[in-house]
Amino acid sequence: ELHNNIAPFQAYNTIQLGIPGTSMMPFTQLSEKEVWALSFYLLSLPYSEELEVGDPSEGIVSLGDASTLSNRELIEKYGMENSALKSVRSYKTVRKMNSLSRAKELLILSLESYEKGDHEAALSNALNAYLEGIEPIEKRLAASDAKIVGNLEKSFMAVRTSIKRKEDVAVVQLKVDEALIALGPAVELLDEQEKGLLFTTFISASILVREGLEAFLIIISIIAILKSMEAKKAVIWIHAGWILALLVGASGFFFMDLLMQWDTSSRELMEGSLTLFASAVLVFMGFWLHSKTEIGKWRKFVEVRISSLVNGNNMLGLALFSFIVVFREAFESVIFISSISVDSSTDNRGIWLGVLIAGAIVATLSFALLRMFEKVNLRKVFLYSSSIIVVLSVILAGKGIHALQESGLVGVSSLPWNFRMTLVGIYPTFESMLAQFLTIGIIFGLWLYNKRSAASVKVGS
């Protein structure tokens, strides 16, 4: 009966202050966050063996009430069934359901704000519903069922679009209802997932392999070119850039709390900006490489320009670009791992096993690709590398705009179809598709310019 009459706040005070005249001393060595975590954990103990979970949508309990009210007071205030109380107090359940519950709460707040005529607050709540509710678990959901993520993204963006267009309240309510319905399969999927060693290993490895290959395809292409040109000193700078990026990314594991406190909008803004920067650099790098595939040009380039390429300033630029390309993926990977490691039902050994497996796969494929490049002549290296790089620039253009849309910086104009291929940066929004078509147009324009320049040189000679 004692656990039904105390609140986490009371446990917090007891842990922090102790009980004078008894052996219960104050635990001053614990941080405030650790004391709160321990307080909530104590209230979850009676339900530690009961994993049955009620519908998380059965009345949203604010954090303030969950912290300051006892079980008895929560039952009286919210009229809770015992299963709903378990979902509030169970440490495992709260971690798993908190994100989606937050999405539901903010969607409802968005509709309420819109009904009151506060369109700015409605738009802000609709944006945060996705950033705070869906984004933290997006990759985990996508690894199991990408269709669920696609439906969530489409429905949440539709809410934002209808609010921006200032449509009738009935229309906005319909869009919110559709978004709430889309949450159902996500709740069921997370509820069904067994976060044991094998599951966590698979999720971590599959996502990290994809992120790693995207970055190292670019790095390998550049290294292959430099090796073919025998610019060994420049290769060292490329290696220094990506190794430093991995070290900085890995250091993020020691600052997980800080990363998780950094709002999702800022993270998406940074990711989108770095992605678009990398895409722009790759477009012109691909054009530059392709221009050297013309007969005779690559020989002259190697003989005349090799000395200027490997000077200090250019090598520093190579290292910086190498750092940015890999850091973008490393940062995103750290955020993903942080989001699943805080879930107490996750077997964290699987995370590190997944990291090791992904690292081995990426390293093996990168080594094999590099060896393949070493067996072809310099002209073909330039041709293959330029092809890989321009394709990746188009992919990154779509992903960059999509990340900025998720941050709220770029508007969302949904296309009538819900076709998406996240692997190649295709999303069902006008802005992301436009970015990719513009990138293709720029690449085609540069190719025509290069072709005409080569033709004029031949005529002149």
GUPALO-331299 format. One line per 5 residues: number of its first residue (from 1); for each residue x, y, z of C-alpha. Coordinates in Angstrom, 3 decimals, always signed. Example, Ala and Ser with C-alpha at 12.3 -4.5 7.8 and 13.67 -1.06 7.14 Angstrom:
REM GUPALO-331299
1> +12.300 -4.500 +7.800 | +13.670 -1.060 +7.140
//
This chain:
REM GUPALO-331299
1> +0.000 +0.000 +0.000 | +2.946 +2.348 +0.615 | +3.774 +2.660 -3.085 | +0.205 +3.807 -3.823 | +0.516 +6.725 -1.393
6> +3.842 +8.258 -2.416 | +4.754 +10.283 -5.497 | +8.093 +10.402 -7.338 | +8.621 +13.918 -5.958 | +8.457 +12.594 -2.400
11> +10.953 +9.861 -3.265 | +13.125 +12.528 -4.911 | +13.250 +14.602 -1.712 | +14.018 +11.559 +0.430 | +16.876 +10.444 -1.831
16> +18.330 +13.931 -2.097 | +17.905 +15.020 +1.541 | +17.987 +11.703 +3.396 | +16.105 +11.049 +6.665 | +17.693 +12.689 +9.731
21> +18.296 +10.349 +12.676 | +18.296 +7.225 +10.504 | +20.823 +5.353 +8.383 | +19.175 +6.840 +5.275 | +21.813 +9.361 +4.232
26> +21.417 +11.929 +1.414 | +22.787 +10.723 -1.936 | +24.553 +13.969 -2.822 | +26.850 +12.202 -5.286 | +23.916 +11.689 -7.690
31> +22.983 +14.352 -10.222 | +19.481 +15.828 -10.236 | +18.622 +13.828 -13.348 | +19.851 +10.599 -11.744 | +17.775 +11.246 -8.606
36> +14.653 +11.792 -10.725 | +15.367 +8.618 -12.707 | +15.752 +6.637 -9.491 | +12.538 +8.133 -8.079 | +10.498 +7.061 -11.102
41> +12.196 +3.676 -11.091 | +11.121 +3.067 -7.473 | +7.490 +3.732 -8.407 | +7.777 +1.275 -11.320 | +8.964 -1.676 -9.202
46> +5.484 -3.085 -8.399 | +4.897 -3.428 -12.162 | +8.338 -4.678 -13.192 | +7.040 -8.173 -13.960 | +3.785 -7.016 -15.547
51> +4.464 -6.103 -19.154 | +0.799 -5.832 -20.176 | +0.236 -2.355 -21.532 | -2.968 -0.419 -21.898 | -3.693 +1.879 -24.830
56> -1.327 +4.844 -24.389 | -4.005 +7.137 -25.761 | -6.229 +6.513 -22.731 | -5.863 +9.969 -21.253 | -2.564 +11.813 -21.365
61> -0.987 +12.387 -17.964 | +1.211 +15.478 -17.810 | +4.768 +15.103 -16.570 | +3.928 +17.403 -13.675 | +1.109 +15.152 -12.468
66> +3.129 +11.974 -13.017 | +5.886 +13.508 -10.864 | +3.882 +14.999 -8.006 | +0.819 +12.765 -7.660 | +0.692 +9.350 -6.002
71> -0.935 +6.349 -7.664 | -4.063 +6.867 -5.586 | -4.270 +10.536 -6.599 | -3.731 +9.711 -10.283 | -6.585 +7.179 -10.183
76> -8.882 +9.742 -8.539 | -7.971 +12.580 -10.931 | -7.961 +10.657 -14.224 | -10.316 +7.791 -13.386 | -7.640 +5.357 -14.505
81> -7.965 +1.641 -14.908 | -5.156 -0.418 -13.408 | -3.648 -1.137 -16.865 | -3.450 +2.600 -17.638 | -1.692 +3.209 -14.326
86> +0.843 +0.537 -15.264 | +1.543 +2.369 -18.521 | +2.308 +5.538 -16.550 | +4.464 +3.936 -13.869 | +6.122 +1.141 -15.842
91> +9.653 +2.288 -16.652 | +9.800 +0.187 -19.823 | +6.414 +1.265 -21.106 | +6.918 +4.969 -20.482 | +10.166 +4.922 -22.438
96> +8.604 +3.069 -25.335 | +5.371 +4.972 -25.594 | +6.424 +8.451 -24.529 | +7.426 +9.575 -28.018 | +4.200 +8.566 -29.757
101> +2.101 +9.861 -26.868 | +3.877 +13.191 -27.285 | +2.993 +13.205 -30.986 | -0.687 +12.604 -30.169 | -0.701 +15.284 -27.490
106> +0.819 +17.926 -29.781 | -1.532 +17.082 -32.647 | -4.507 +17.646 -30.350 | -2.981 +20.917 -29.105 | -2.412 +21.979 -32.711
111> -6.083 +21.456 -33.556 | -7.197 +23.296 -30.413 | -4.959 +26.261 -31.289 | -6.309 +26.329 -34.843 | -9.900 +26.291 -33.596
116> -9.043 +29.339 -31.450 | -7.615 +31.145 -34.474 | -3.997 +30.936 -33.318 | -2.515 +29.666 -36.578 | +1.085 +30.276 -35.534
121> +0.763 +28.086 -32.429 | -1.131 +25.469 -34.436 | +1.667 +25.261 -37.009 | +4.342 +25.127 -34.307 | +2.583 +22.297 -32.464
126> +2.026 +20.370 -35.707 | +5.722 +20.657 -36.565 | +6.819 +19.629 -33.070 | +4.414 +16.680 -33.138 | +6.610 +15.139 -35.805
131> +9.975 +16.381 -34.537 | +9.418 +15.329 -30.922 | +7.090 +12.391 -31.479 | +8.094 +10.645 -34.699 | +11.626 +11.730 -35.581
136> +13.313 +10.102 -32.526 | +11.967 +6.664 -33.502 | +11.724 +7.123 -37.272 | +14.744 +4.993 -38.190 | +13.719 +2.230 -35.797
141> +10.269 +2.083 -37.383 | +11.670 +2.285 -40.929 | +13.982 -0.660 -40.303 | +10.919 -2.832 -39.609 | +8.263 -1.281 -41.857
146> +9.118 +1.691 -44.091 | +5.474 +1.987 -45.182 | +4.423 +2.996 -41.657 | +6.991 +5.807 -41.637 | +5.853 +6.940 -45.075
151> +2.219 +7.132 -43.952 | +3.170 +8.998 -40.773 | +5.271 +11.505 -42.671 | +2.603 +12.072 -45.297 | -0.219 +12.539 -42.780
156> +1.772 +14.836 -40.464 | +2.931 +16.970 -43.402 | -0.683 +17.159 -44.610 | -1.652 +18.676 -41.245 | +1.048 +21.349 -41.591
161> +0.074 +22.062 -45.195 | -3.618 +22.529 -44.370 | -2.730 +24.874 -41.494 | -0.420 +26.947 -43.710 | -3.171 +27.251 -46.316
166> -5.581 +28.364 -43.559 | -8.202 +25.858 -44.628 | -11.518 +25.343 -42.831 | -11.403 +23.936 -39.307 | -13.258 +20.846 -40.524
171> -10.518 +20.157 -43.084 | -7.743 +20.596 -40.516 | -9.617 +18.342 -38.086 | -9.885 +15.679 -40.804 | -6.122 +15.875 -41.424
176> -5.400 +15.633 -37.691 | -7.724 +12.615 -37.401 | -5.875 +10.930 -40.281 | -2.541 +11.593 -38.557 | -3.867 +10.140 -35.296
181> -5.052 +7.036 -37.146 | -1.599 +6.705 -38.748 | -0.100 +6.530 -35.242 | -1.959 +3.272 -34.548 | +0.239 +0.910 -36.608
186> +3.367 +2.577 -35.186 | +2.172 +1.964 -31.628 | +1.412 -1.673 -32.455 | +4.778 -2.178 -34.152 | +6.759 -0.801 -31.219
191> +4.635 -2.830 -28.830 | +5.376 -6.026 -30.770 | +9.093 -5.439 -31.167 | +11.261 -7.561 -28.926 | +14.330 -5.452 -28.202
196> +16.594 -8.382 -27.450 | +20.168 -8.867 -28.553 | +19.406 -10.063 -32.100 | +16.793 -7.399 -32.814 | +18.957 -4.528 -31.546
201> +21.981 -5.855 -33.443 | +19.981 -6.068 -36.679 | +18.478 -2.589 -36.326 | +21.822 -0.960 -35.476 | +23.824 -2.766 -38.154
206> +21.307 -2.249 -40.972 | +21.025 +1.493 -40.401 | +24.735 +2.090 -39.794 | +25.721 +0.157 -42.938 | +23.463 +2.363 -45.037
211> +24.744 +5.574 -43.452 | +28.361 +4.441 -43.670 | +28.272 +3.355 -47.308 | +26.736 +6.657 -48.392 | +29.663 +8.575 -46.898
216> +32.462 +6.198 -47.823 | +31.393 +5.889 -51.468 | +32.367 +9.545 -51.776 | +35.591 +9.127 -49.807 | +36.658 +6.030 -51.777
221> +36.012 +7.799 -55.100 | +38.268 +10.702 -54.110 | +40.987 +8.432 -52.696 | +40.965 +6.337 -55.877 | +41.592 +9.447 -57.960
226> +44.395 +10.706 -55.730 | +46.051 +7.276 -55.649 | +45.902 +7.030 -59.433 | +47.616 +10.429 -59.586 | +50.177 +9.231 -57.032
231> +49.219 +12.118 -54.742 | +50.035 +10.139 -51.606 | +50.338 +13.207 -49.409 | +46.829 +14.325 -50.343 | +45.469 +10.845 -49.541
236> +46.812 +11.213 -46.004 | +44.782 +14.414 -45.579 | +41.626 +12.684 -46.816 | +42.179 +9.912 -44.279 | +42.797 +12.504 -41.558
241> +39.470 +14.193 -42.360 | +37.263 +11.114 -42.145 | +39.109 +9.648 -39.142 | +38.670 +12.936 -37.263 | +34.974 +12.933 -38.205
246> +34.548 +9.433 -36.773 | +36.352 +10.421 -33.561 | +34.209 +13.539 -33.136 | +31.090 +11.483 -33.881 | +32.121 +8.765 -31.424
251> +32.702 +11.401 -28.744 | +28.998 +12.161 -29.051 | +28.301 +8.939 -27.140 | +29.792 +10.612 -24.075 | +27.463 +13.587 -24.497
256> +24.237 +11.674 -25.180 | +22.268 +13.639 -22.601 | +23.285 +16.912 -24.244 | +22.469 +15.591 -27.723 | +19.026 +14.395 -26.672
261> +18.315 +17.797 -25.075 | +19.249 +19.589 -28.306 | +15.927 +20.180 -30.040 | +15.244 +18.053 -33.088 | +14.628 +21.072 -35.314
266> +18.210 +22.265 -34.793 | +19.569 +18.794 -35.501 | +17.576 +18.531 -38.734 | +18.656 +22.053 -39.721 | +22.326 +21.165 -39.251
271> +21.958 +17.864 -41.090 | +20.108 +19.498 -43.979 | +22.647 +22.320 -44.316 | +25.628 +19.936 -44.328 | +23.874 +17.659 -46.822
276> +23.135 +20.476 -49.282 | +26.693 +21.795 -48.935 | +28.067 +18.334 -49.716 | +25.679 +18.032 -52.679 | +26.836 +21.374 -54.131
281> +30.506 +20.444 -53.773 | +29.886 +17.047 -55.373 | +28.139 +18.593 -58.397 | +31.154 +20.692 -59.278 | +33.598 +17.957 -58.293
286> +31.803 +15.578 -60.642 | +31.948 +18.145 -63.454 | +35.649 +18.716 -62.805 | +36.381 +14.982 -62.848 | +34.361 +14.400 -65.999
291> +36.213 +17.200 -67.767 | +39.452 +15.267 -67.207 | +38.130 +12.175 -68.981 | +38.506 +13.845 -72.384 | +41.323 +12.297 -74.375
296> +44.604 +14.026 -73.629 | +43.203 +16.282 -70.905 | +43.837 +13.877 -68.066 | +47.476 +13.360 -69.137 | +48.103 +17.089 -69.207
301> +46.338 +17.477 -65.881 | +48.506 +14.856 -64.191 | +51.717 +16.291 -65.623 | +51.051 +20.010 -65.128 | +48.594 +20.357 -62.242
306> +49.679 +17.607 -59.851 | +52.102 +19.889 -58.032 | +49.462 +22.581 -57.407 | +46.897 +20.019 -56.241 | +48.993 +18.793 -53.350
311> +49.894 +22.148 -51.853 | +48.877 +22.800 -48.212 | +45.741 +24.875 -48.867 | +44.177 +22.387 -51.281 | +44.939 +19.473 -48.986
316> +43.316 +21.264 -46.067 | +40.218 +21.717 -48.223 | +40.210 +18.011 -49.068 | +40.466 +17.135 -45.379 | +37.636 +19.543 -44.506
321> +35.348 +18.109 -47.167 | +36.202 +14.566 -46.081 | +35.360 +15.564 -42.499 | +31.999 +17.117 -43.432 | +30.890 +14.147 -45.563
326> +31.609 +11.588 -42.829 | +30.623 +13.760 -39.841 | +27.130 +14.277 -41.287 | +26.535 +10.521 -41.258 | +28.372 +9.971 -37.959
331> +26.260 +12.635 -36.230 | +23.024 +11.137 -37.530 | +24.152 +7.669 -36.431 | +24.968 +8.885 -32.909 | +21.527 +10.496 -32.605
336> +19.888 +7.242 -33.714 | +21.892 +5.103 -31.289 | +21.213 +7.597 -28.499 | +17.477 +7.351 -29.127 | +17.396 +3.548 -28.829
341> +19.949 +3.241 -26.017 | +17.777 +5.261 -23.602 | +15.033 +2.653 -23.992 | +15.450 +0.414 -20.978 | +13.964 -2.529 -22.894
346> +16.795 -2.376 -25.409 | +19.690 -4.797 -25.014 | +22.540 -2.296 -25.374 | +25.025 -5.067 -26.115 | +23.246 -5.402 -29.443
351> +23.988 -1.760 -30.247 | +27.729 -2.218 -29.926 | +27.619 -5.545 -31.737 | +25.713 -3.822 -34.544 | +28.339 -1.063 -34.674
356> +31.121 -3.658 -35.005 | +29.278 -5.616 -37.708 | +28.431 -2.456 -39.659 | +32.029 -1.247 -39.389 | +33.323 -4.568 -40.709
361> +30.870 -4.571 -43.641 | +31.600 -0.962 -44.640 | +35.374 -1.488 -44.324 | +35.259 -4.676 -46.420 | +33.146 -3.136 -49.187
366> +35.248 +0.045 -49.203 | +38.474 -1.962 -49.471 | +37.038 -4.078 -52.308 | +35.888 -0.974 -54.196 | +39.267 +0.697 -53.773
371> +41.061 -2.409 -55.069 | +38.743 -2.431 -58.074 | +39.637 +1.183 -58.852 | +43.346 +0.339 -58.645 | +42.981 -2.141 -61.529
376> +41.688 +0.400 -64.081 | +43.515 +3.250 -65.800 | +43.332 +6.849 -64.636 | +40.855 +7.967 -67.288 | +38.361 +5.282 -66.260
381> +38.912 +6.087 -62.583 | +37.902 +9.698 -63.331 | +34.909 +8.515 -65.369 | +33.625 +6.022 -62.762 | +34.273 +8.393 -59.874
386> +32.508 +11.294 -61.572 | +29.488 +9.057 -62.268 | +29.276 +7.915 -58.630 | +29.716 +11.453 -57.341 | +27.063 +13.114 -59.540
391> +24.524 +10.411 -58.638 | +25.249 +10.944 -54.939 | +24.912 +14.724 -55.393 | +21.343 +14.238 -56.684 | +20.537 +11.901 -53.785
396> +21.927 +14.348 -51.218 | +19.994 +17.261 -52.758 | +16.714 +15.453 -52.071 | +17.762 +14.381 -48.584 | +19.016 +17.862 -47.697
401> +15.759 +19.586 -48.624 | +13.778 +16.865 -46.844 | +15.775 +17.435 -43.631 | +15.140 +21.201 -43.880 | +11.436 +20.473 -44.356
406> +11.426 +18.392 -41.191 | +13.133 +21.268 -39.352 | +10.362 +23.627 -40.500 | +12.719 +25.943 -42.420 | +11.460 +24.859 -45.855
411> +7.767 +24.620 -46.615 | +5.981 +21.419 -47.593 | +3.924 +20.997 -50.757 | +2.793 +17.390 -50.891 | +2.542 +15.642 -54.245
416> -0.654 +13.706 -55.075 | +1.176 +10.374 -54.840 | +2.950 +8.864 -51.854 | +5.921 +7.377 -53.690 | +9.199 +7.511 -51.802
421> +12.614 +5.882 -52.022 | +14.603 +7.228 -49.100 | +17.696 +5.323 -50.216 | +17.983 +7.583 -53.274 | +16.538 +10.715 -51.659
426> +13.115 +10.626 -53.335 | +10.237 +11.976 -51.216 | +6.640 +12.866 -52.214 | +7.087 +16.637 -51.842 | +7.385 +19.248 -54.580
431> +10.378 +20.965 -52.961 | +12.571 +17.868 -52.609 | +11.783 +16.712 -56.162 | +12.476 +20.215 -57.492 | +15.864 +20.234 -55.753
436> +16.799 +16.959 -57.437 | +15.619 +18.105 -60.875 | +17.532 +21.382 -60.473 | +20.650 +19.426 -59.528 | +20.223 +17.201 -62.590
441> +19.703 +20.341 -64.712 | +22.900 +21.934 -63.389 | +24.852 +18.725 -64.023 | +23.474 +18.510 -67.575 | +24.255 +22.186 -68.186
446> +27.837 +21.774 -66.989 | +28.210 +18.687 -69.174 | +27.023 +20.627 -72.252 | +29.362 +23.489 -71.396 | +32.284 +21.084 -71.079
451> +31.396 +19.371 -74.357 | +31.145 +22.652 -76.282 | +34.387 +23.925 -74.757 | +36.170 +20.744 -75.857 | +34.709 +21.091 -79.374
456> +35.805 +24.729 -79.679 | +39.335 +23.821 -78.565 | +39.522 +21.118 -81.256 | +38.291 +23.568 -83.936 | +40.797 +26.189 -82.786
461> +43.665 +23.735 -82.923
//
